[in-house]
Amino acid sequence: MAKMAAAMVESGEDAFRKIFKFYKRRNPPPDFSDVIDFSRGLPSDKIVPAKLDPSAVSDVEGARVGLRPVRDWRAFGLQGFPGFIFISNPFLLGSQPSWVRRCLKTYPQKPNVCNLDMHMSPSETQDIWGKSLRGLSSPSGKREPKTLLEKLRWVTLGYHYNWDTKTYSADHHTPFPEDLHSLSEHVTAACGFPGFNAEAGILNYYRSDSSLGIHVDESELDHSRPLLSFCFGQSSIFLLGGTRRQDPPTAMFMHSGDMMVMSGESRLLYHAVPRILPAPEGQAALETEHCSPASSNQDGSVVEPVSEEDWVVCSRYIQSSRVNVTVRQVLGPGQRFPETPSSQQRTGAGQTAGYHEGHEDQDSVKRKRRSSCDSDDADET
């Protein structure tokens, strides 16, 4: 892989796109031996310890959002990527199921916006969870038509991202979830960014054949604040590149519960997700966690036990899918949105794009624009 990437750079080709397609390839399957796996703790000349601030978050405050004490986190950086921090699953045992349920049951509900709104009426997308219960609770041997939850591709929170104009605006905003704000605030504080204000969130729902195209997250007005990303369910390969697409990316596994913080020089680097993979231990870890619910008897705790009925649906979903959450601060101190016509900023039914559409290649764009919200196209996110 290293020799192949070097040859791409020398020839002036798009090294990132070549490696993206290498890991996305199905037949023959790619070699994953060069993919960094932080969970295994294997030595690598690329991996360096990341310095955290345990005093920034008290054990009690962290536990309220399901986090272990910061001193127990396993955090890493990468040589050549200043500002990039990878945290290997800092969640307390038993707290992930509560966050999985939020991502599937709570956050897709109104007034938040999702891809289904582009093709369906508000009344049809009012209760995505409720309308999906029967299909996802049925025996696995009998396949029902896809539920709305299985057709879900993205949900936006807070300042709602406009996929067509790639902007946020003041007039398309709903309250950002307090529980997710608290979690984000604690993680970023521990990473050296006190006062992080979670203002926008994008949840991506991946199937086994999904991918996330090559892109840079640059729509936020304040790039001095970090971008936080974490996931639940199946694993993925994450590619982190440079400031040019000619820069060959570094590949790493991202497993359920893992977190990444992109800040400083790493805040505006190209990145992508070419492949979704089965979790290393299947779903045994999360199933075990559900049987050992985290303590929720603290005042103000957002971690709540998940009922057996709800977990049947959550478990069925994450057996073959992955949810990724990215949280951003859009505005810096004293910043305001530029004056633009509301009609150009608002998210509406006319939008046809998906998450960062168009950053991979033109063929992907054409396929996506022909596809509906329940397409099986591998480039959907």
ZATI-559856 format. One record per residue (C-alpha): residue number from 1; residue in one letter; chain; x, y, z. Coordinates in Angstrom, 1 decimal, decimal comma. Layout:
{seq->NUM type->A mol->A X->X Y->Y Z->Z}
...
This chain:
{seq->1 type->M mol->A X->0,0 Y->0,0 Z->0,0}
{seq->2 type->A mol->A X->2,7 Y->2,5 Z->0,9}
{seq->3 type->K mol->A X->4,6 Y->1,8 Z->-2,4}
{seq->4 type->M mol->A X->1,3 Y->2,0 Z->-4,3}
{seq->5 type->A mol->A X->0,4 Y->5,4 Z->-2,7}
{seq->6 type->A mol->A X->3,9 Y->6,8 Z->-3,4}
{seq->7 type->A mol->A X->3,6 Y->5,9 Z->-7,1}
{seq->8 type->M mol->A X->0,3 Y->7,7 Z->-7,3}
{seq->9 type->V mol->A X->1,8 Y->10,9 Z->-5,9}
{seq->10 type->E mol->A X->4,8 Y->10,7 Z->-8,3}
{seq->11 type->S mol->A X->2,5 Y->10,3 Z->-11,3}
{seq->12 type->G mol->A X->0,4 Y->13,3 Z->-10,2}
{seq->13 type->E mol->A X->-2,8 Y->11,3 Z->-9,9}
{seq->14 type->D mol->A X->-5,5 Y->11,6 Z->-7,3}
{seq->15 type->A mol->A X->-3,9 Y->9,4 Z->-4,7}
{seq->16 type->F mol->A X->-6,9 Y->9,7 Z->-2,3}
{seq->17 type->R mol->A X->-9,4 Y->8,6 Z->-4,9}
{seq->18 type->K mol->A X->-7,3 Y->5,6 Z->-5,8}
{seq->19 type->I mol->A X->-7,0 Y->4,4 Z->-2,2}
{seq->20 type->F mol->A X->-10,6 Y->5,1 Z->-1,6}
{seq->21 type->K mol->A X->-11,5 Y->2,8 Z->-4,5}
{seq->22 type->F mol->A X->-9,0 Y->0,2 Z->-3,3}
{seq->23 type->Y mol->A X->-10,7 Y->-0,2 Z->0,1}
{seq->24 type->K mol->A X->-14,2 Y->0,1 Z->-1,4}
{seq->25 type->R mol->A X->-13,5 Y->-2,8 Z->-3,8}
{seq->26 type->R mol->A X->-15,5 Y->-5,9 Z->-3,3}
{seq->27 type->N mol->A X->-14,0 Y->-8,4 Z->-5,7}
{seq->28 type->P mol->A X->-11,3 Y->-9,2 Z->-5,0}
{seq->29 type->P mol->A X->-11,5 Y->-7,9 Z->-1,4}
{seq->30 type->P mol->A X->-8,7 Y->-5,5 Z->-0,4}
{seq->31 type->D mol->A X->-5,9 Y->-6,2 Z->2,0}
{seq->32 type->F mol->A X->-6,6 Y->-4,6 Z->5,4}
{seq->33 type->S mol->A X->-3,1 Y->-5,3 Z->6,9}
{seq->34 type->D mol->A X->-2,1 Y->-1,6 Z->6,6}
{seq->35 type->V mol->A X->-5,2 Y->-0,3 Z->8,4}
{seq->36 type->I mol->A X->-4,4 Y->1,1 Z->11,8}
{seq->37 type->D mol->A X->-6,5 Y->-0,5 Z->14,6}
{seq->38 type->F mol->A X->-6,3 Y->1,7 Z->17,8}
{seq->39 type->S mol->A X->-8,3 Y->-0,8 Z->19,8}
{seq->40 type->R mol->A X->-5,6 Y->-3,5 Z->19,5}
{seq->41 type->G mol->A X->-2,9 Y->-1,2 Z->20,9}
{seq->42 type->L mol->A X->-0,4 Y->-2,5 Z->18,3}
{seq->43 type->P mol->A X->2,8 Y->-0,5 Z->18,1}
{seq->44 type->S mol->A X->3,2 Y->1,7 Z->15,0}
{seq->45 type->D mol->A X->5,6 Y->4,4 Z->14,1}
{seq->46 type->K mol->A X->2,6 Y->6,5 Z->13,1}
{seq->47 type->I mol->A X->0,8 Y->6,4 Z->16,4}
{seq->48 type->V mol->A X->1,7 Y->8,8 Z->19,2}
{seq->49 type->P mol->A X->0,0 Y->9,3 Z->22,6}
{seq->50 type->A mol->A X->-2,5 Y->12,2 Z->22,8}
{seq->51 type->K mol->A X->-2,4 Y->14,5 Z->25,8}
{seq->52 type->L mol->A X->-5,7 Y->15,0 Z->27,5}
{seq->53 type->D mol->A X->-6,8 Y->17,2 Z->30,4}
{seq->54 type->P mol->A X->-8,4 Y->15,0 Z->33,1}
{seq->55 type->S mol->A X->-9,2 Y->18,0 Z->35,3}
{seq->56 type->A mol->A X->-11,4 Y->19,5 Z->32,6}
{seq->57 type->V mol->A X->-14,2 Y->17,0 Z->33,2}
{seq->58 type->S mol->A X->-15,1 Y->15,6 Z->36,7}
{seq->59 type->D mol->A X->-15,8 Y->11,9 Z->37,0}
{seq->60 type->V mol->A X->-19,3 Y->12,6 Z->38,0}
{seq->61 type->E mol->A X->-20,1 Y->14,9 Z->35,1}
{seq->62 type->G mol->A X->-18,6 Y->12,5 Z->32,6}
{seq->63 type->A mol->A X->-20,6 Y->9,6 Z->34,0}
{seq->64 type->R mol->A X->-23,8 Y->11,5 Z->33,6}
{seq->65 type->V mol->A X->-23,3 Y->11,3 Z->29,8}
{seq->66 type->G mol->A X->-22,0 Y->7,8 Z->29,9}
{seq->67 type->L mol->A X->-18,2 Y->8,5 Z->29,8}
{seq->68 type->R mol->A X->-15,5 Y->6,8 Z->31,8}
{seq->69 type->P mol->A X->-13,1 Y->9,0 Z->33,8}
{seq->70 type->V mol->A X->-10,8 Y->10,9 Z->31,4}
{seq->71 type->R mol->A X->-7,7 Y->9,5 Z->33,0}
{seq->72 type->D mol->A X->-8,9 Y->6,1 Z->31,8}
{seq->73 type->W mol->A X->-9,4 Y->7,1 Z->28,2}
{seq->74 type->R mol->A X->-7,0 Y->5,6 Z->25,6}
{seq->75 type->A mol->A X->-6,3 Y->8,6 Z->23,3}
{seq->76 type->F mol->A X->-3,9 Y->8,7 Z->20,3}
{seq->77 type->G mol->A X->-2,6 Y->11,0 Z->17,7}
{seq->78 type->L mol->A X->-0,9 Y->10,4 Z->14,4}
{seq->79 type->Q mol->A X->2,5 Y->11,5 Z->13,2}
{seq->80 type->G mol->A X->2,0 Y->14,2 Z->10,5}
{seq->81 type->F mol->A X->-1,5 Y->15,0 Z->11,6}
{seq->82 type->P mol->A X->-1,3 Y->17,7 Z->14,3}
{seq->83 type->G mol->A X->-4,6 Y->18,4 Z->15,9}
{seq->84 type->F mol->A X->-6,1 Y->14,9 Z->15,2}
{seq->85 type->I mol->A X->-7,1 Y->12,9 Z->18,3}
{seq->86 type->F mol->A X->-8,5 Y->9,4 Z->18,3}
{seq->87 type->I mol->A X->-10,2 Y->8,1 Z->21,5}
{seq->88 type->S mol->A X->-10,8 Y->4,4 Z->21,6}
{seq->89 type->N mol->A X->-14,3 Y->3,9 Z->23,1}
{seq->90 type->P mol->A X->-14,4 Y->6,1 Z->26,2}
{seq->91 type->F mol->A X->-18,0 Y->5,1 Z->27,0}
{seq->92 type->L mol->A X->-18,8 Y->3,4 Z->30,3}
{seq->93 type->L mol->A X->-20,0 Y->-0,3 Z->30,0}
{seq->94 type->G mol->A X->-23,7 Y->-0,2 Z->29,5}
{seq->95 type->S mol->A X->-24,0 Y->3,4 Z->28,2}
{seq->96 type->Q mol->A X->-23,7 Y->2,8 Z->24,4}
{seq->97 type->P mol->A X->-27,2 Y->1,3 Z->24,1}
{seq->98 type->S mol->A X->-28,8 Y->4,5 Z->25,5}
{seq->99 type->W mol->A X->-27,0 Y->6,6 Z->22,8}
{seq->100 type->V mol->A X->-27,9 Y->4,1 Z->20,1}
{seq->101 type->R mol->A X->-31,6 Y->4,5 Z->21,0}
{seq->102 type->R mol->A X->-31,3 Y->8,3 Z->20,9}
{seq->103 type->C mol->A X->-29,8 Y->8,1 Z->17,4}
{seq->104 type->L mol->A X->-32,6 Y->5,8 Z->16,1}
{seq->105 type->K mol->A X->-35,6 Y->6,8 Z->18,1}
{seq->106 type->T mol->A X->-35,2 Y->10,4 Z->19,3}
{seq->107 type->Y mol->A X->-33,0 Y->12,4 Z->16,9}
{seq->108 type->P mol->A X->-34,9 Y->11,5 Z->13,7}
{seq->109 type->Q mol->A X->-38,1 Y->12,9 Z->15,1}
{seq->110 type->K mol->A X->-39,4 Y->16,4 Z->14,3}
{seq->111 type->P mol->A X->-38,5 Y->19,2 Z->14,3}
{seq->112 type->N mol->A X->-35,2 Y->17,7 Z->13,1}
{seq->113 type->V mol->A X->-34,7 Y->17,2 Z->9,4}
{seq->114 type->C mol->A X->-33,9 Y->14,0 Z->7,6}
{seq->115 type->N mol->A X->-33,5 Y->12,7 Z->4,0}
{seq->116 type->L mol->A X->-37,0 Y->11,3 Z->4,0}
{seq->117 type->D mol->A X->-38,4 Y->14,8 Z->4,2}
{seq->118 type->M mol->A X->-37,2 Y->15,4 Z->0,7}
{seq->119 type->H mol->A X->-39,6 Y->12,8 Z->-0,7}
{seq->120 type->M mol->A X->-42,4 Y->12,4 Z->1,9}
{seq->121 type->S mol->A X->-44,9 Y->14,7 Z->3,6}
{seq->122 type->P mol->A X->-44,3 Y->15,8 Z->7,2}
{seq->123 type->S mol->A X->-47,1 Y->13,5 Z->8,5}
{seq->124 type->E mol->A X->-45,4 Y->10,5 Z->6,9}
{seq->125 type->T mol->A X->-42,1 Y->11,2 Z->8,6}
{seq->126 type->Q mol->A X->-43,6 Y->12,3 Z->12,0}
{seq->127 type->D mol->A X->-42,9 Y->9,1 Z->13,8}
{seq->128 type->I mol->A X->-40,2 Y->7,1 Z->12,0}
{seq->129 type->W mol->A X->-39,5 Y->4,9 Z->14,9}
{seq->130 type->G mol->A X->-43,1 Y->4,0 Z->15,5}
{seq->131 type->K mol->A X->-43,8 Y->3,3 Z->11,9}
{seq->132 type->S mol->A X->-40,7 Y->0,9 Z->11,8}
{seq->133 type->L mol->A X->-41,4 Y->-1,1 Z->14,9}
{seq->134 type->R mol->A X->-43,3 Y->-3,9 Z->13,2}
{seq->135 type->G mol->A X->-40,8 Y->-4,5 Z->10,4}
{seq->136 type->L mol->A X->-37,7 Y->-4,5 Z->12,7}
{seq->137 type->S mol->A X->-39,4 Y->-6,6 Z->15,4}
{seq->138 type->S mol->A X->-40,4 Y->-9,4 Z->13,0}
{seq->139 type->P mol->A X->-38,4 Y->-12,6 Z->13,0}
{seq->140 type->S mol->A X->-35,2 Y->-12,2 Z->11,1}
{seq->141 type->G mol->A X->-36,0 Y->-15,1 Z->8,7}
{seq->142 type->K mol->A X->-38,9 Y->-13,3 Z->7,2}
{seq->143 type->R mol->A X->-38,0 Y->-10,1 Z->5,3}
{seq->144 type->E mol->A X->-40,6 Y->-7,4 Z->5,3}
{seq->145 type->P mol->A X->-40,4 Y->-4,3 Z->3,0}
{seq->146 type->K mol->A X->-37,8 Y->-1,8 Z->4,1}
{seq->147 type->T mol->A X->-38,9 Y->0,3 Z->7,1}
{seq->148 type->L mol->A X->-38,5 Y->4,0 Z->7,3}
{seq->149 type->L mol->A X->-35,7 Y->3,6 Z->9,8}
{seq->150 type->E mol->A X->-33,9 Y->1,4 Z->7,2}
{seq->151 type->K mol->A X->-34,4 Y->4,1 Z->4,6}
{seq->152 type->L mol->A X->-33,0 Y->6,8 Z->6,8}
{seq->153 type->R mol->A X->-29,7 Y->8,1 Z->5,4}
{seq->154 type->W mol->A X->-29,1 Y->11,4 Z->7,4}
{seq->155 type->V mol->A X->-30,6 Y->13,6 Z->10,1}
{seq->156 type->T mol->A X->-29,5 Y->17,2 Z->10,8}
{seq->157 type->L mol->A X->-29,7 Y->18,9 Z->14,2}
{seq->158 type->G mol->A X->-29,4 Y->22,5 Z->15,4}
{seq->159 type->Y mol->A X->-28,3 Y->24,6 Z->12,4}
{seq->160 type->H mol->A X->-29,6 Y->22,4 Z->9,5}
{seq->161 type->Y mol->A X->-27,0 Y->21,8 Z->6,8}
{seq->162 type->N mol->A X->-28,2 Y->22,6 Z->3,3}
{seq->163 type->W mol->A X->-26,9 Y->19,9 Z->1,0}
{seq->164 type->D mol->A X->-27,4 Y->21,9 Z->-2,2}
{seq->165 type->T mol->A X->-25,7 Y->25,2 Z->-1,2}
{seq->166 type->K mol->A X->-23,4 Y->23,5 Z->1,4}
{seq->167 type->T mol->A X->-24,2 Y->26,2 Z->4,0}
{seq->168 type->Y mol->A X->-25,9 Y->26,8 Z->7,3}
{seq->169 type->S mol->A X->-28,3 Y->29,7 Z->7,9}
{seq->170 type->A mol->A X->-29,9 Y->31,6 Z->10,9}
{seq->171 type->D mol->A X->-33,4 Y->31,0 Z->9,6}
{seq->172 type->H mol->A X->-33,2 Y->27,2 Z->9,4}
{seq->173 type->H mol->A X->-32,5 Y->26,2 Z->13,0}
{seq->174 type->T mol->A X->-34,1 Y->24,1 Z->15,7}
{seq->175 type->P mol->A X->-32,9 Y->23,6 Z->19,3}
{seq->176 type->F mol->A X->-29,8 Y->21,4 Z->19,5}
{seq->177 type->P mol->A X->-30,3 Y->18,4 Z->21,8}
{seq->178 type->E mol->A X->-29,1 Y->19,2 Z->25,3}
{seq->179 type->D mol->A X->-27,8 Y->15,7 Z->26,0}
{seq->180 type->L mol->A X->-25,7 Y->15,6 Z->22,8}
{seq->181 type->H mol->A X->-24,4 Y->19,1 Z->23,6}
{seq->182 type->S mol->A X->-23,3 Y->18,0 Z->27,1}
{seq->183 type->L mol->A X->-21,5 Y->14,9 Z->25,7}
{seq->184 type->S mol->A X->-19,8 Y->17,0 Z->23,0}
{seq->185 type->E mol->A X->-18,8 Y->19,7 Z->25,5}
{seq->186 type->H mol->A X->-17,2 Y->17,2 Z->27,9}
{seq->187 type->V mol->A X->-15,2 Y->15,4 Z->25,2}
{seq->188 type->T mol->A X->-13,9 Y->18,5 Z->23,5}
{seq->189 type->A mol->A X->-13,0 Y->20,0 Z->26,9}
{seq->190 type->A mol->A X->-10,9 Y->16,9 Z->27,8}
{seq->191 type->C mol->A X->-9,1 Y->17,4 Z->24,4}
{seq->192 type->G mol->A X->-8,2 Y->20,9 Z->25,3}
{seq->193 type->F mol->A X->-11,1 Y->22,9 Z->23,9}
{seq->194 type->P mol->A X->-13,1 Y->24,4 Z->26,8}
{seq->195 type->G mol->A X->-16,2 Y->26,3 Z->25,9}
{seq->196 type->F mol->A X->-17,1 Y->24,3 Z->22,8}
{seq->197 type->N mol->A X->-20,6 Y->25,2 Z->21,7}
{seq->198 type->A mol->A X->-22,3 Y->22,3 Z->19,8}
{seq->199 type->E mol->A X->-24,5 Y->24,1 Z->17,3}
{seq->200 type->A mol->A X->-24,9 Y->21,7 Z->14,4}
{seq->201 type->G mol->A X->-25,1 Y->17,9 Z->14,2}
{seq->202 type->I mol->A X->-25,2 Y->15,5 Z->11,2}
{seq->203 type->L mol->A X->-26,1 Y->11,9 Z->11,8}
{seq->204 type->N mol->A X->-25,2 Y->9,5 Z->9,0}
{seq->205 type->Y mol->A X->-26,9 Y->6,1 Z->8,8}
{seq->206 type->Y mol->A X->-24,8 Y->3,5 Z->6,9}
{seq->207 type->R mol->A X->-25,8 Y->0,2 Z->5,5}
{seq->208 type->S mol->A X->-23,2 Y->-2,5 Z->4,8}
{seq->209 type->D mol->A X->-22,7 Y->-1,3 Z->1,2}
{seq->210 type->S mol->A X->-22,6 Y->2,5 Z->2,1}
{seq->211 type->S mol->A X->-19,7 Y->4,8 Z->1,8}
{seq->212 type->L mol->A X->-18,9 Y->8,5 Z->2,5}
{seq->213 type->G mol->A X->-17,3 Y->10,4 Z->-0,4}
{seq->214 type->I mol->A X->-14,0 Y->12,3 Z->-0,2}
{seq->215 type->H mol->A X->-14,6 Y->15,8 Z->1,3}
{seq->216 type->V mol->A X->-13,5 Y->18,6 Z->3,6}
{seq->217 type->D mol->A X->-15,8 Y->19,9 Z->6,3}
{seq->218 type->E mol->A X->-15,4 Y->23,6 Z->5,7}
{seq->219 type->S mol->A X->-19,0 Y->25,0 Z->5,8}
{seq->220 type->E mol->A X->-18,7 Y->26,2 Z->9,4}
{seq->221 type->L mol->A X->-17,8 Y->29,8 Z->9,8}
{seq->222 type->D mol->A X->-15,3 Y->29,2 Z->12,6}
{seq->223 type->H mol->A X->-12,6 Y->26,7 Z->11,7}
{seq->224 type->S mol->A X->-10,7 Y->27,3 Z->15,0}
{seq->225 type->R mol->A X->-13,2 Y->25,1 Z->16,8}
{seq->226 type->P mol->A X->-12,8 Y->21,3 Z->16,5}
{seq->227 type->L mol->A X->-15,1 Y->18,8 Z->14,7}
{seq->228 type->L mol->A X->-16,2 Y->15,8 Z->16,9}
{seq->229 type->S mol->A X->-17,2 Y->12,5 Z->15,4}
{seq->230 type->F mol->A X->-18,3 Y->9,2 Z->17,0}
{seq->231 type->C mol->A X->-20,1 Y->6,1 Z->15,9}
{seq->232 type->F mol->A X->-22,2 Y->3,1 Z->17,0}
{seq->233 type->G mol->A X->-22,8 Y->-0,3 Z->15,5}
{seq->234 type->Q mol->A X->-20,8 Y->-1,8 Z->12,7}
{seq->235 type->S mol->A X->-17,2 Y->-0,8 Z->12,1}
{seq->236 type->S mol->A X->-15,7 Y->1,3 Z->9,2}
{seq->237 type->I mol->A X->-12,5 Y->2,2 Z->7,5}
{seq->238 type->F mol->A X->-11,8 Y->5,9 Z->7,9}
{seq->239 type->L mol->A X->-9,3 Y->7,6 Z->5,5}
{seq->240 type->L mol->A X->-7,5 Y->10,8 Z->6,7}
{seq->241 type->G mol->A X->-5,6 Y->12,6 Z->4,0}
{seq->242 type->G mol->A X->-3,9 Y->16,0 Z->3,5}
{seq->243 type->T mol->A X->-4,9 Y->19,4 Z->2,1}
{seq->244 type->R mol->A X->-4,6 Y->18,0 Z->-1,5}
{seq->245 type->R mol->A X->-6,2 Y->15,0 Z->-3,0}
{seq->246 type->Q mol->A X->-2,8 Y->14,1 Z->-4,3}
{seq->247 type->D mol->A X->-1,8 Y->13,4 Z->-0,7}
{seq->248 type->P mol->A X->-2,2 Y->9,6 Z->0,1}
{seq->249 type->P mol->A X->-4,5 Y->9,1 Z->3,1}
{seq->250 type->T mol->A X->-3,9 Y->7,0 Z->6,2}
{seq->251 type->A mol->A X->-6,4 Y->4,3 Z->6,8}
{seq->252 type->M mol->A X->-7,8 Y->3,4 Z->10,3}
{seq->253 type->F mol->A X->-10,6 Y->1,3 Z->11,7}
{seq->254 type->M mol->A X->-13,4 Y->3,0 Z->13,6}
{seq->255 type->H mol->A X->-15,3 Y->0,7 Z->15,9}
{seq->256 type->S mol->A X->-18,5 Y->1,2 Z->17,9}
{seq->257 type->G mol->A X->-18,0 Y->3,9 Z->20,6}
{seq->258 type->D mol->A X->-14,8 Y->5,3 Z->19,1}
{seq->259 type->M mol->A X->-14,4 Y->9,1 Z->18,8}
{seq->260 type->M mol->A X->-12,3 Y->11,4 Z->16,7}
{seq->261 type->V mol->A X->-11,6 Y->15,1 Z->17,2}
{seq->262 type->M mol->A X->-10,2 Y->17,0 Z->14,2}
{seq->263 type->S mol->A X->-8,7 Y->20,4 Z->15,2}
{seq->264 type->G mol->A X->-5,9 Y->22,7 Z->14,2}
{seq->265 type->E mol->A X->-4,2 Y->21,7 Z->11,0}
{seq->266 type->S mol->A X->-6,2 Y->18,5 Z->10,8}
{seq->267 type->R mol->A X->-9,6 Y->20,4 Z->10,9}
{seq->268 type->L mol->A X->-9,6 Y->21,0 Z->7,1}
{seq->269 type->L mol->A X->-8,0 Y->17,8 Z->5,8}
{seq->270 type->Y mol->A X->-9,7 Y->15,6 Z->3,2}
{seq->271 type->H mol->A X->-11,3 Y->12,5 Z->4,7}
{seq->272 type->A mol->A X->-13,7 Y->9,7 Z->3,7}
{seq->273 type->V mol->A X->-15,3 Y->6,4 Z->4,6}
{seq->274 type->P mol->A X->-15,0 Y->3,9 Z->1,8}
{seq->275 type->R mol->A X->-16,2 Y->0,8 Z->3,6}
{seq->276 type->I mol->A X->-18,4 Y->-0,6 Z->6,4}
{seq->277 type->L mol->A X->-17,2 Y->-3,8 Z->8,0}
{seq->278 type->P mol->A X->-18,6 Y->-6,2 Z->10,6}
{seq->279 type->A mol->A X->-17,6 Y->-5,3 Z->14,1}
{seq->280 type->P mol->A X->-14,7 Y->-7,4 Z->15,3}
{seq->281 type->E mol->A X->-16,8 Y->-9,3 Z->17,9}
{seq->282 type->G mol->A X->-20,0 Y->-9,1 Z->16,0}
{seq->283 type->Q mol->A X->-22,6 Y->-7,4 Z->18,1}
{seq->284 type->A mol->A X->-21,7 Y->-9,4 Z->21,3}
{seq->285 type->A mol->A X->-20,2 Y->-6,4 Z->23,0}
{seq->286 type->L mol->A X->-23,3 Y->-4,2 Z->22,7}
{seq->287 type->E mol->A X->-25,6 Y->-7,1 Z->23,5}
{seq->288 type->T mol->A X->-23,6 Y->-7,6 Z->26,7}
{seq->289 type->E mol->A X->-23,7 Y->-3,9 Z->27,5}
{seq->290 type->H mol->A X->-27,5 Y->-4,0 Z->27,2}
{seq->291 type->C mol->A X->-27,6 Y->-6,7 Z->29,8}
{seq->292 type->S mol->A X->-25,4 Y->-4,5 Z->32,1}
{seq->293 type->P mol->A X->-27,1 Y->-1,1 Z->31,9}
{seq->294 type->A mol->A X->-25,0 Y->1,8 Z->33,2}
{seq->295 type->S mol->A X->-26,0 Y->3,4 Z->36,4}
{seq->296 type->S mol->A X->-28,5 Y->6,2 Z->35,9}
{seq->297 type->N mol->A X->-29,3 Y->7,1 Z->39,4}
{seq->298 type->Q mol->A X->-27,2 Y->10,3 Z->39,3}
{seq->299 type->D mol->A X->-28,9 Y->13,6 Z->39,3}
{seq->300 type->G mol->A X->-29,1 Y->14,9 Z->35,7}
{seq->301 type->S mol->A X->-27,9 Y->11,6 Z->34,1}
{seq->302 type->V mol->A X->-28,8 Y->11,3 Z->30,4}
{seq->303 type->V mol->A X->-28,0 Y->7,6 Z->30,3}
{seq->304 type->E mol->A X->-31,1 Y->5,6 Z->30,8}
{seq->305 type->P mol->A X->-31,8 Y->1,8 Z->30,7}
{seq->306 type->V mol->A X->-33,1 Y->0,7 Z->27,3}
{seq->307 type->S mol->A X->-36,3 Y->-1,5 Z->27,5}
{seq->308 type->E mol->A X->-36,2 Y->-5,0 Z->26,0}
{seq->309 type->E mol->A X->-38,8 Y->-3,9 Z->23,4}
{seq->310 type->D mol->A X->-36,7 Y->-0,9 Z->22,3}
{seq->311 type->W mol->A X->-33,5 Y->-3,0 Z->22,3}
{seq->312 type->V mol->A X->-35,0 Y->-5,6 Z->19,9}
{seq->313 type->V mol->A X->-35,3 Y->-2,8 Z->17,3}
{seq->314 type->C mol->A X->-32,0 Y->-1,2 Z->18,0}
{seq->315 type->S mol->A X->-30,2 Y->-4,6 Z->18,0}
{seq->316 type->R mol->A X->-31,7 Y->-5,7 Z->14,8}
{seq->317 type->Y mol->A X->-30,7 Y->-2,4 Z->13,2}
{seq->318 type->I mol->A X->-27,1 Y->-2,3 Z->14,2}
{seq->319 type->Q mol->A X->-26,5 Y->-5,9 Z->13,4}
{seq->320 type->S mol->A X->-26,0 Y->-4,7 Z->9,8}
{seq->321 type->S mol->A X->-25,7 Y->-0,9 Z->10,0}
{seq->322 type->R mol->A X->-23,7 Y->1,9 Z->11,5}
{seq->323 type->V mol->A X->-24,6 Y->5,3 Z->12,8}
{seq->324 type->N mol->A X->-22,1 Y->8,1 Z->12,8}
{seq->325 type->V mol->A X->-22,6 Y->11,4 Z->14,6}
{seq->326 type->T mol->A X->-20,6 Y->14,6 Z->13,8}
{seq->327 type->V mol->A X->-21,0 Y->17,7 Z->16,0}
{seq->328 type->R mol->A X->-19,8 Y->21,1 Z->15,0}
{seq->329 type->Q mol->A X->-19,6 Y->24,7 Z->16,3}
{seq->330 type->V mol->A X->-20,7 Y->26,8 Z->13,4}
{seq->331 type->L mol->A X->-20,1 Y->30,4 Z->14,7}
{seq->332 type->G mol->A X->-17,2 Y->31,8 Z->16,6}
{seq->333 type->P mol->A X->-17,5 Y->34,5 Z->19,3}
{seq->334 type->G mol->A X->-19,2 Y->37,6 Z->17,7}
{seq->335 type->Q mol->A X->-19,7 Y->35,9 Z->14,3}
{seq->336 type->R mol->A X->-23,0 Y->36,2 Z->12,4}
{seq->337 type->F mol->A X->-24,3 Y->34,6 Z->9,3}
{seq->338 type->P mol->A X->-23,8 Y->36,7 Z->6,1}
{seq->339 type->E mol->A X->-26,9 Y->38,3 Z->4,7}
{seq->340 type->T mol->A X->-28,3 Y->36,0 Z->2,0}
{seq->341 type->P mol->A X->-31,8 Y->35,4 Z->0,6}
{seq->342 type->S mol->A X->-33,7 Y->33,0 Z->2,7}
{seq->343 type->S mol->A X->-34,8 Y->31,1 Z->-0,3}
{seq->344 type->Q mol->A X->-31,2 Y->30,2 Z->-1,1}
{seq->345 type->Q mol->A X->-30,4 Y->29,1 Z->2,4}
{seq->346 type->R mol->A X->-33,3 Y->27,0 Z->3,5}
{seq->347 type->T mol->A X->-33,5 Y->23,3 Z->3,2}
{seq->348 type->G mol->A X->-36,5 Y->22,3 Z->1,1}
{seq->349 type->A mol->A X->-38,1 Y->19,5 Z->-0,9}
{seq->350 type->G mol->A X->-36,1 Y->20,5 Z->-3,9}
{seq->351 type->Q mol->A X->-32,8 Y->19,2 Z->-2,5}
{seq->352 type->T mol->A X->-31,6 Y->16,1 Z->-4,2}
{seq->353 type->A mol->A X->-28,1 Y->15,8 Z->-2,7}
{seq->354 type->G mol->A X->-26,8 Y->13,6 Z->0,1}
{seq->355 type->Y mol->A X->-23,9 Y->14,0 Z->2,5}
{seq->356 type->H mol->A X->-21,1 Y->15,8 Z->0,7}
{seq->357 type->E mol->A X->-22,3 Y->14,6 Z->-2,7}
{seq->358 type->G mol->A X->-20,0 Y->15,3 Z->-5,6}
{seq->359 type->H mol->A X->-16,7 Y->15,0 Z->-3,8}
{seq->360 type->E mol->A X->-16,0 Y->11,5 Z->-5,0}
{seq->361 type->D mol->A X->-16,6 Y->11,6 Z->-8,8}
{seq->362 type->Q mol->A X->-19,1 Y->12,7 Z->-11,4}
{seq->363 type->D mol->A X->-20,4 Y->9,1 Z->-11,9}
{seq->364 type->S mol->A X->-21,4 Y->9,0 Z->-8,3}
{seq->365 type->V mol->A X->-23,3 Y->12,3 Z->-8,6}
{seq->366 type->K mol->A X->-25,3 Y->11,1 Z->-11,6}
{seq->367 type->R mol->A X->-26,2 Y->7,8 Z->-9,9}
{seq->368 type->K mol->A X->-27,3 Y->9,6 Z->-6,7}
{seq->369 type->R mol->A X->-29,5 Y->12,1 Z->-8,5}
{seq->370 type->R mol->A X->-31,3 Y->9,2 Z->-10,2}
{seq->371 type->S mol->A X->-31,8 Y->7,3 Z->-6,9}
{seq->372 type->S mol->A X->-34,6 Y->7,6 Z->-4,4}
{seq->373 type->C mol->A X->-34,3 Y->7,7 Z->-0,6}
{seq->374 type->D mol->A X->-34,4 Y->3,9 Z->-0,4}
{seq->375 type->S mol->A X->-31,8 Y->3,3 Z->-3,2}
{seq->376 type->D mol->A X->-29,3 Y->0,4 Z->-2,8}
{seq->377 type->D mol->A X->-26,7 Y->2,5 Z->-4,6}
{seq->378 type->A mol->A X->-23,4 Y->1,9 Z->-2,8}
{seq->379 type->D mol->A X->-22,5 Y->5,6 Z->-2,8}
{seq->380 type->E mol->A X->-25,5 Y->6,6 Z->-0,7}
{seq->381 type->T mol->A X->-24,5 Y->7,7 Z->2,8}
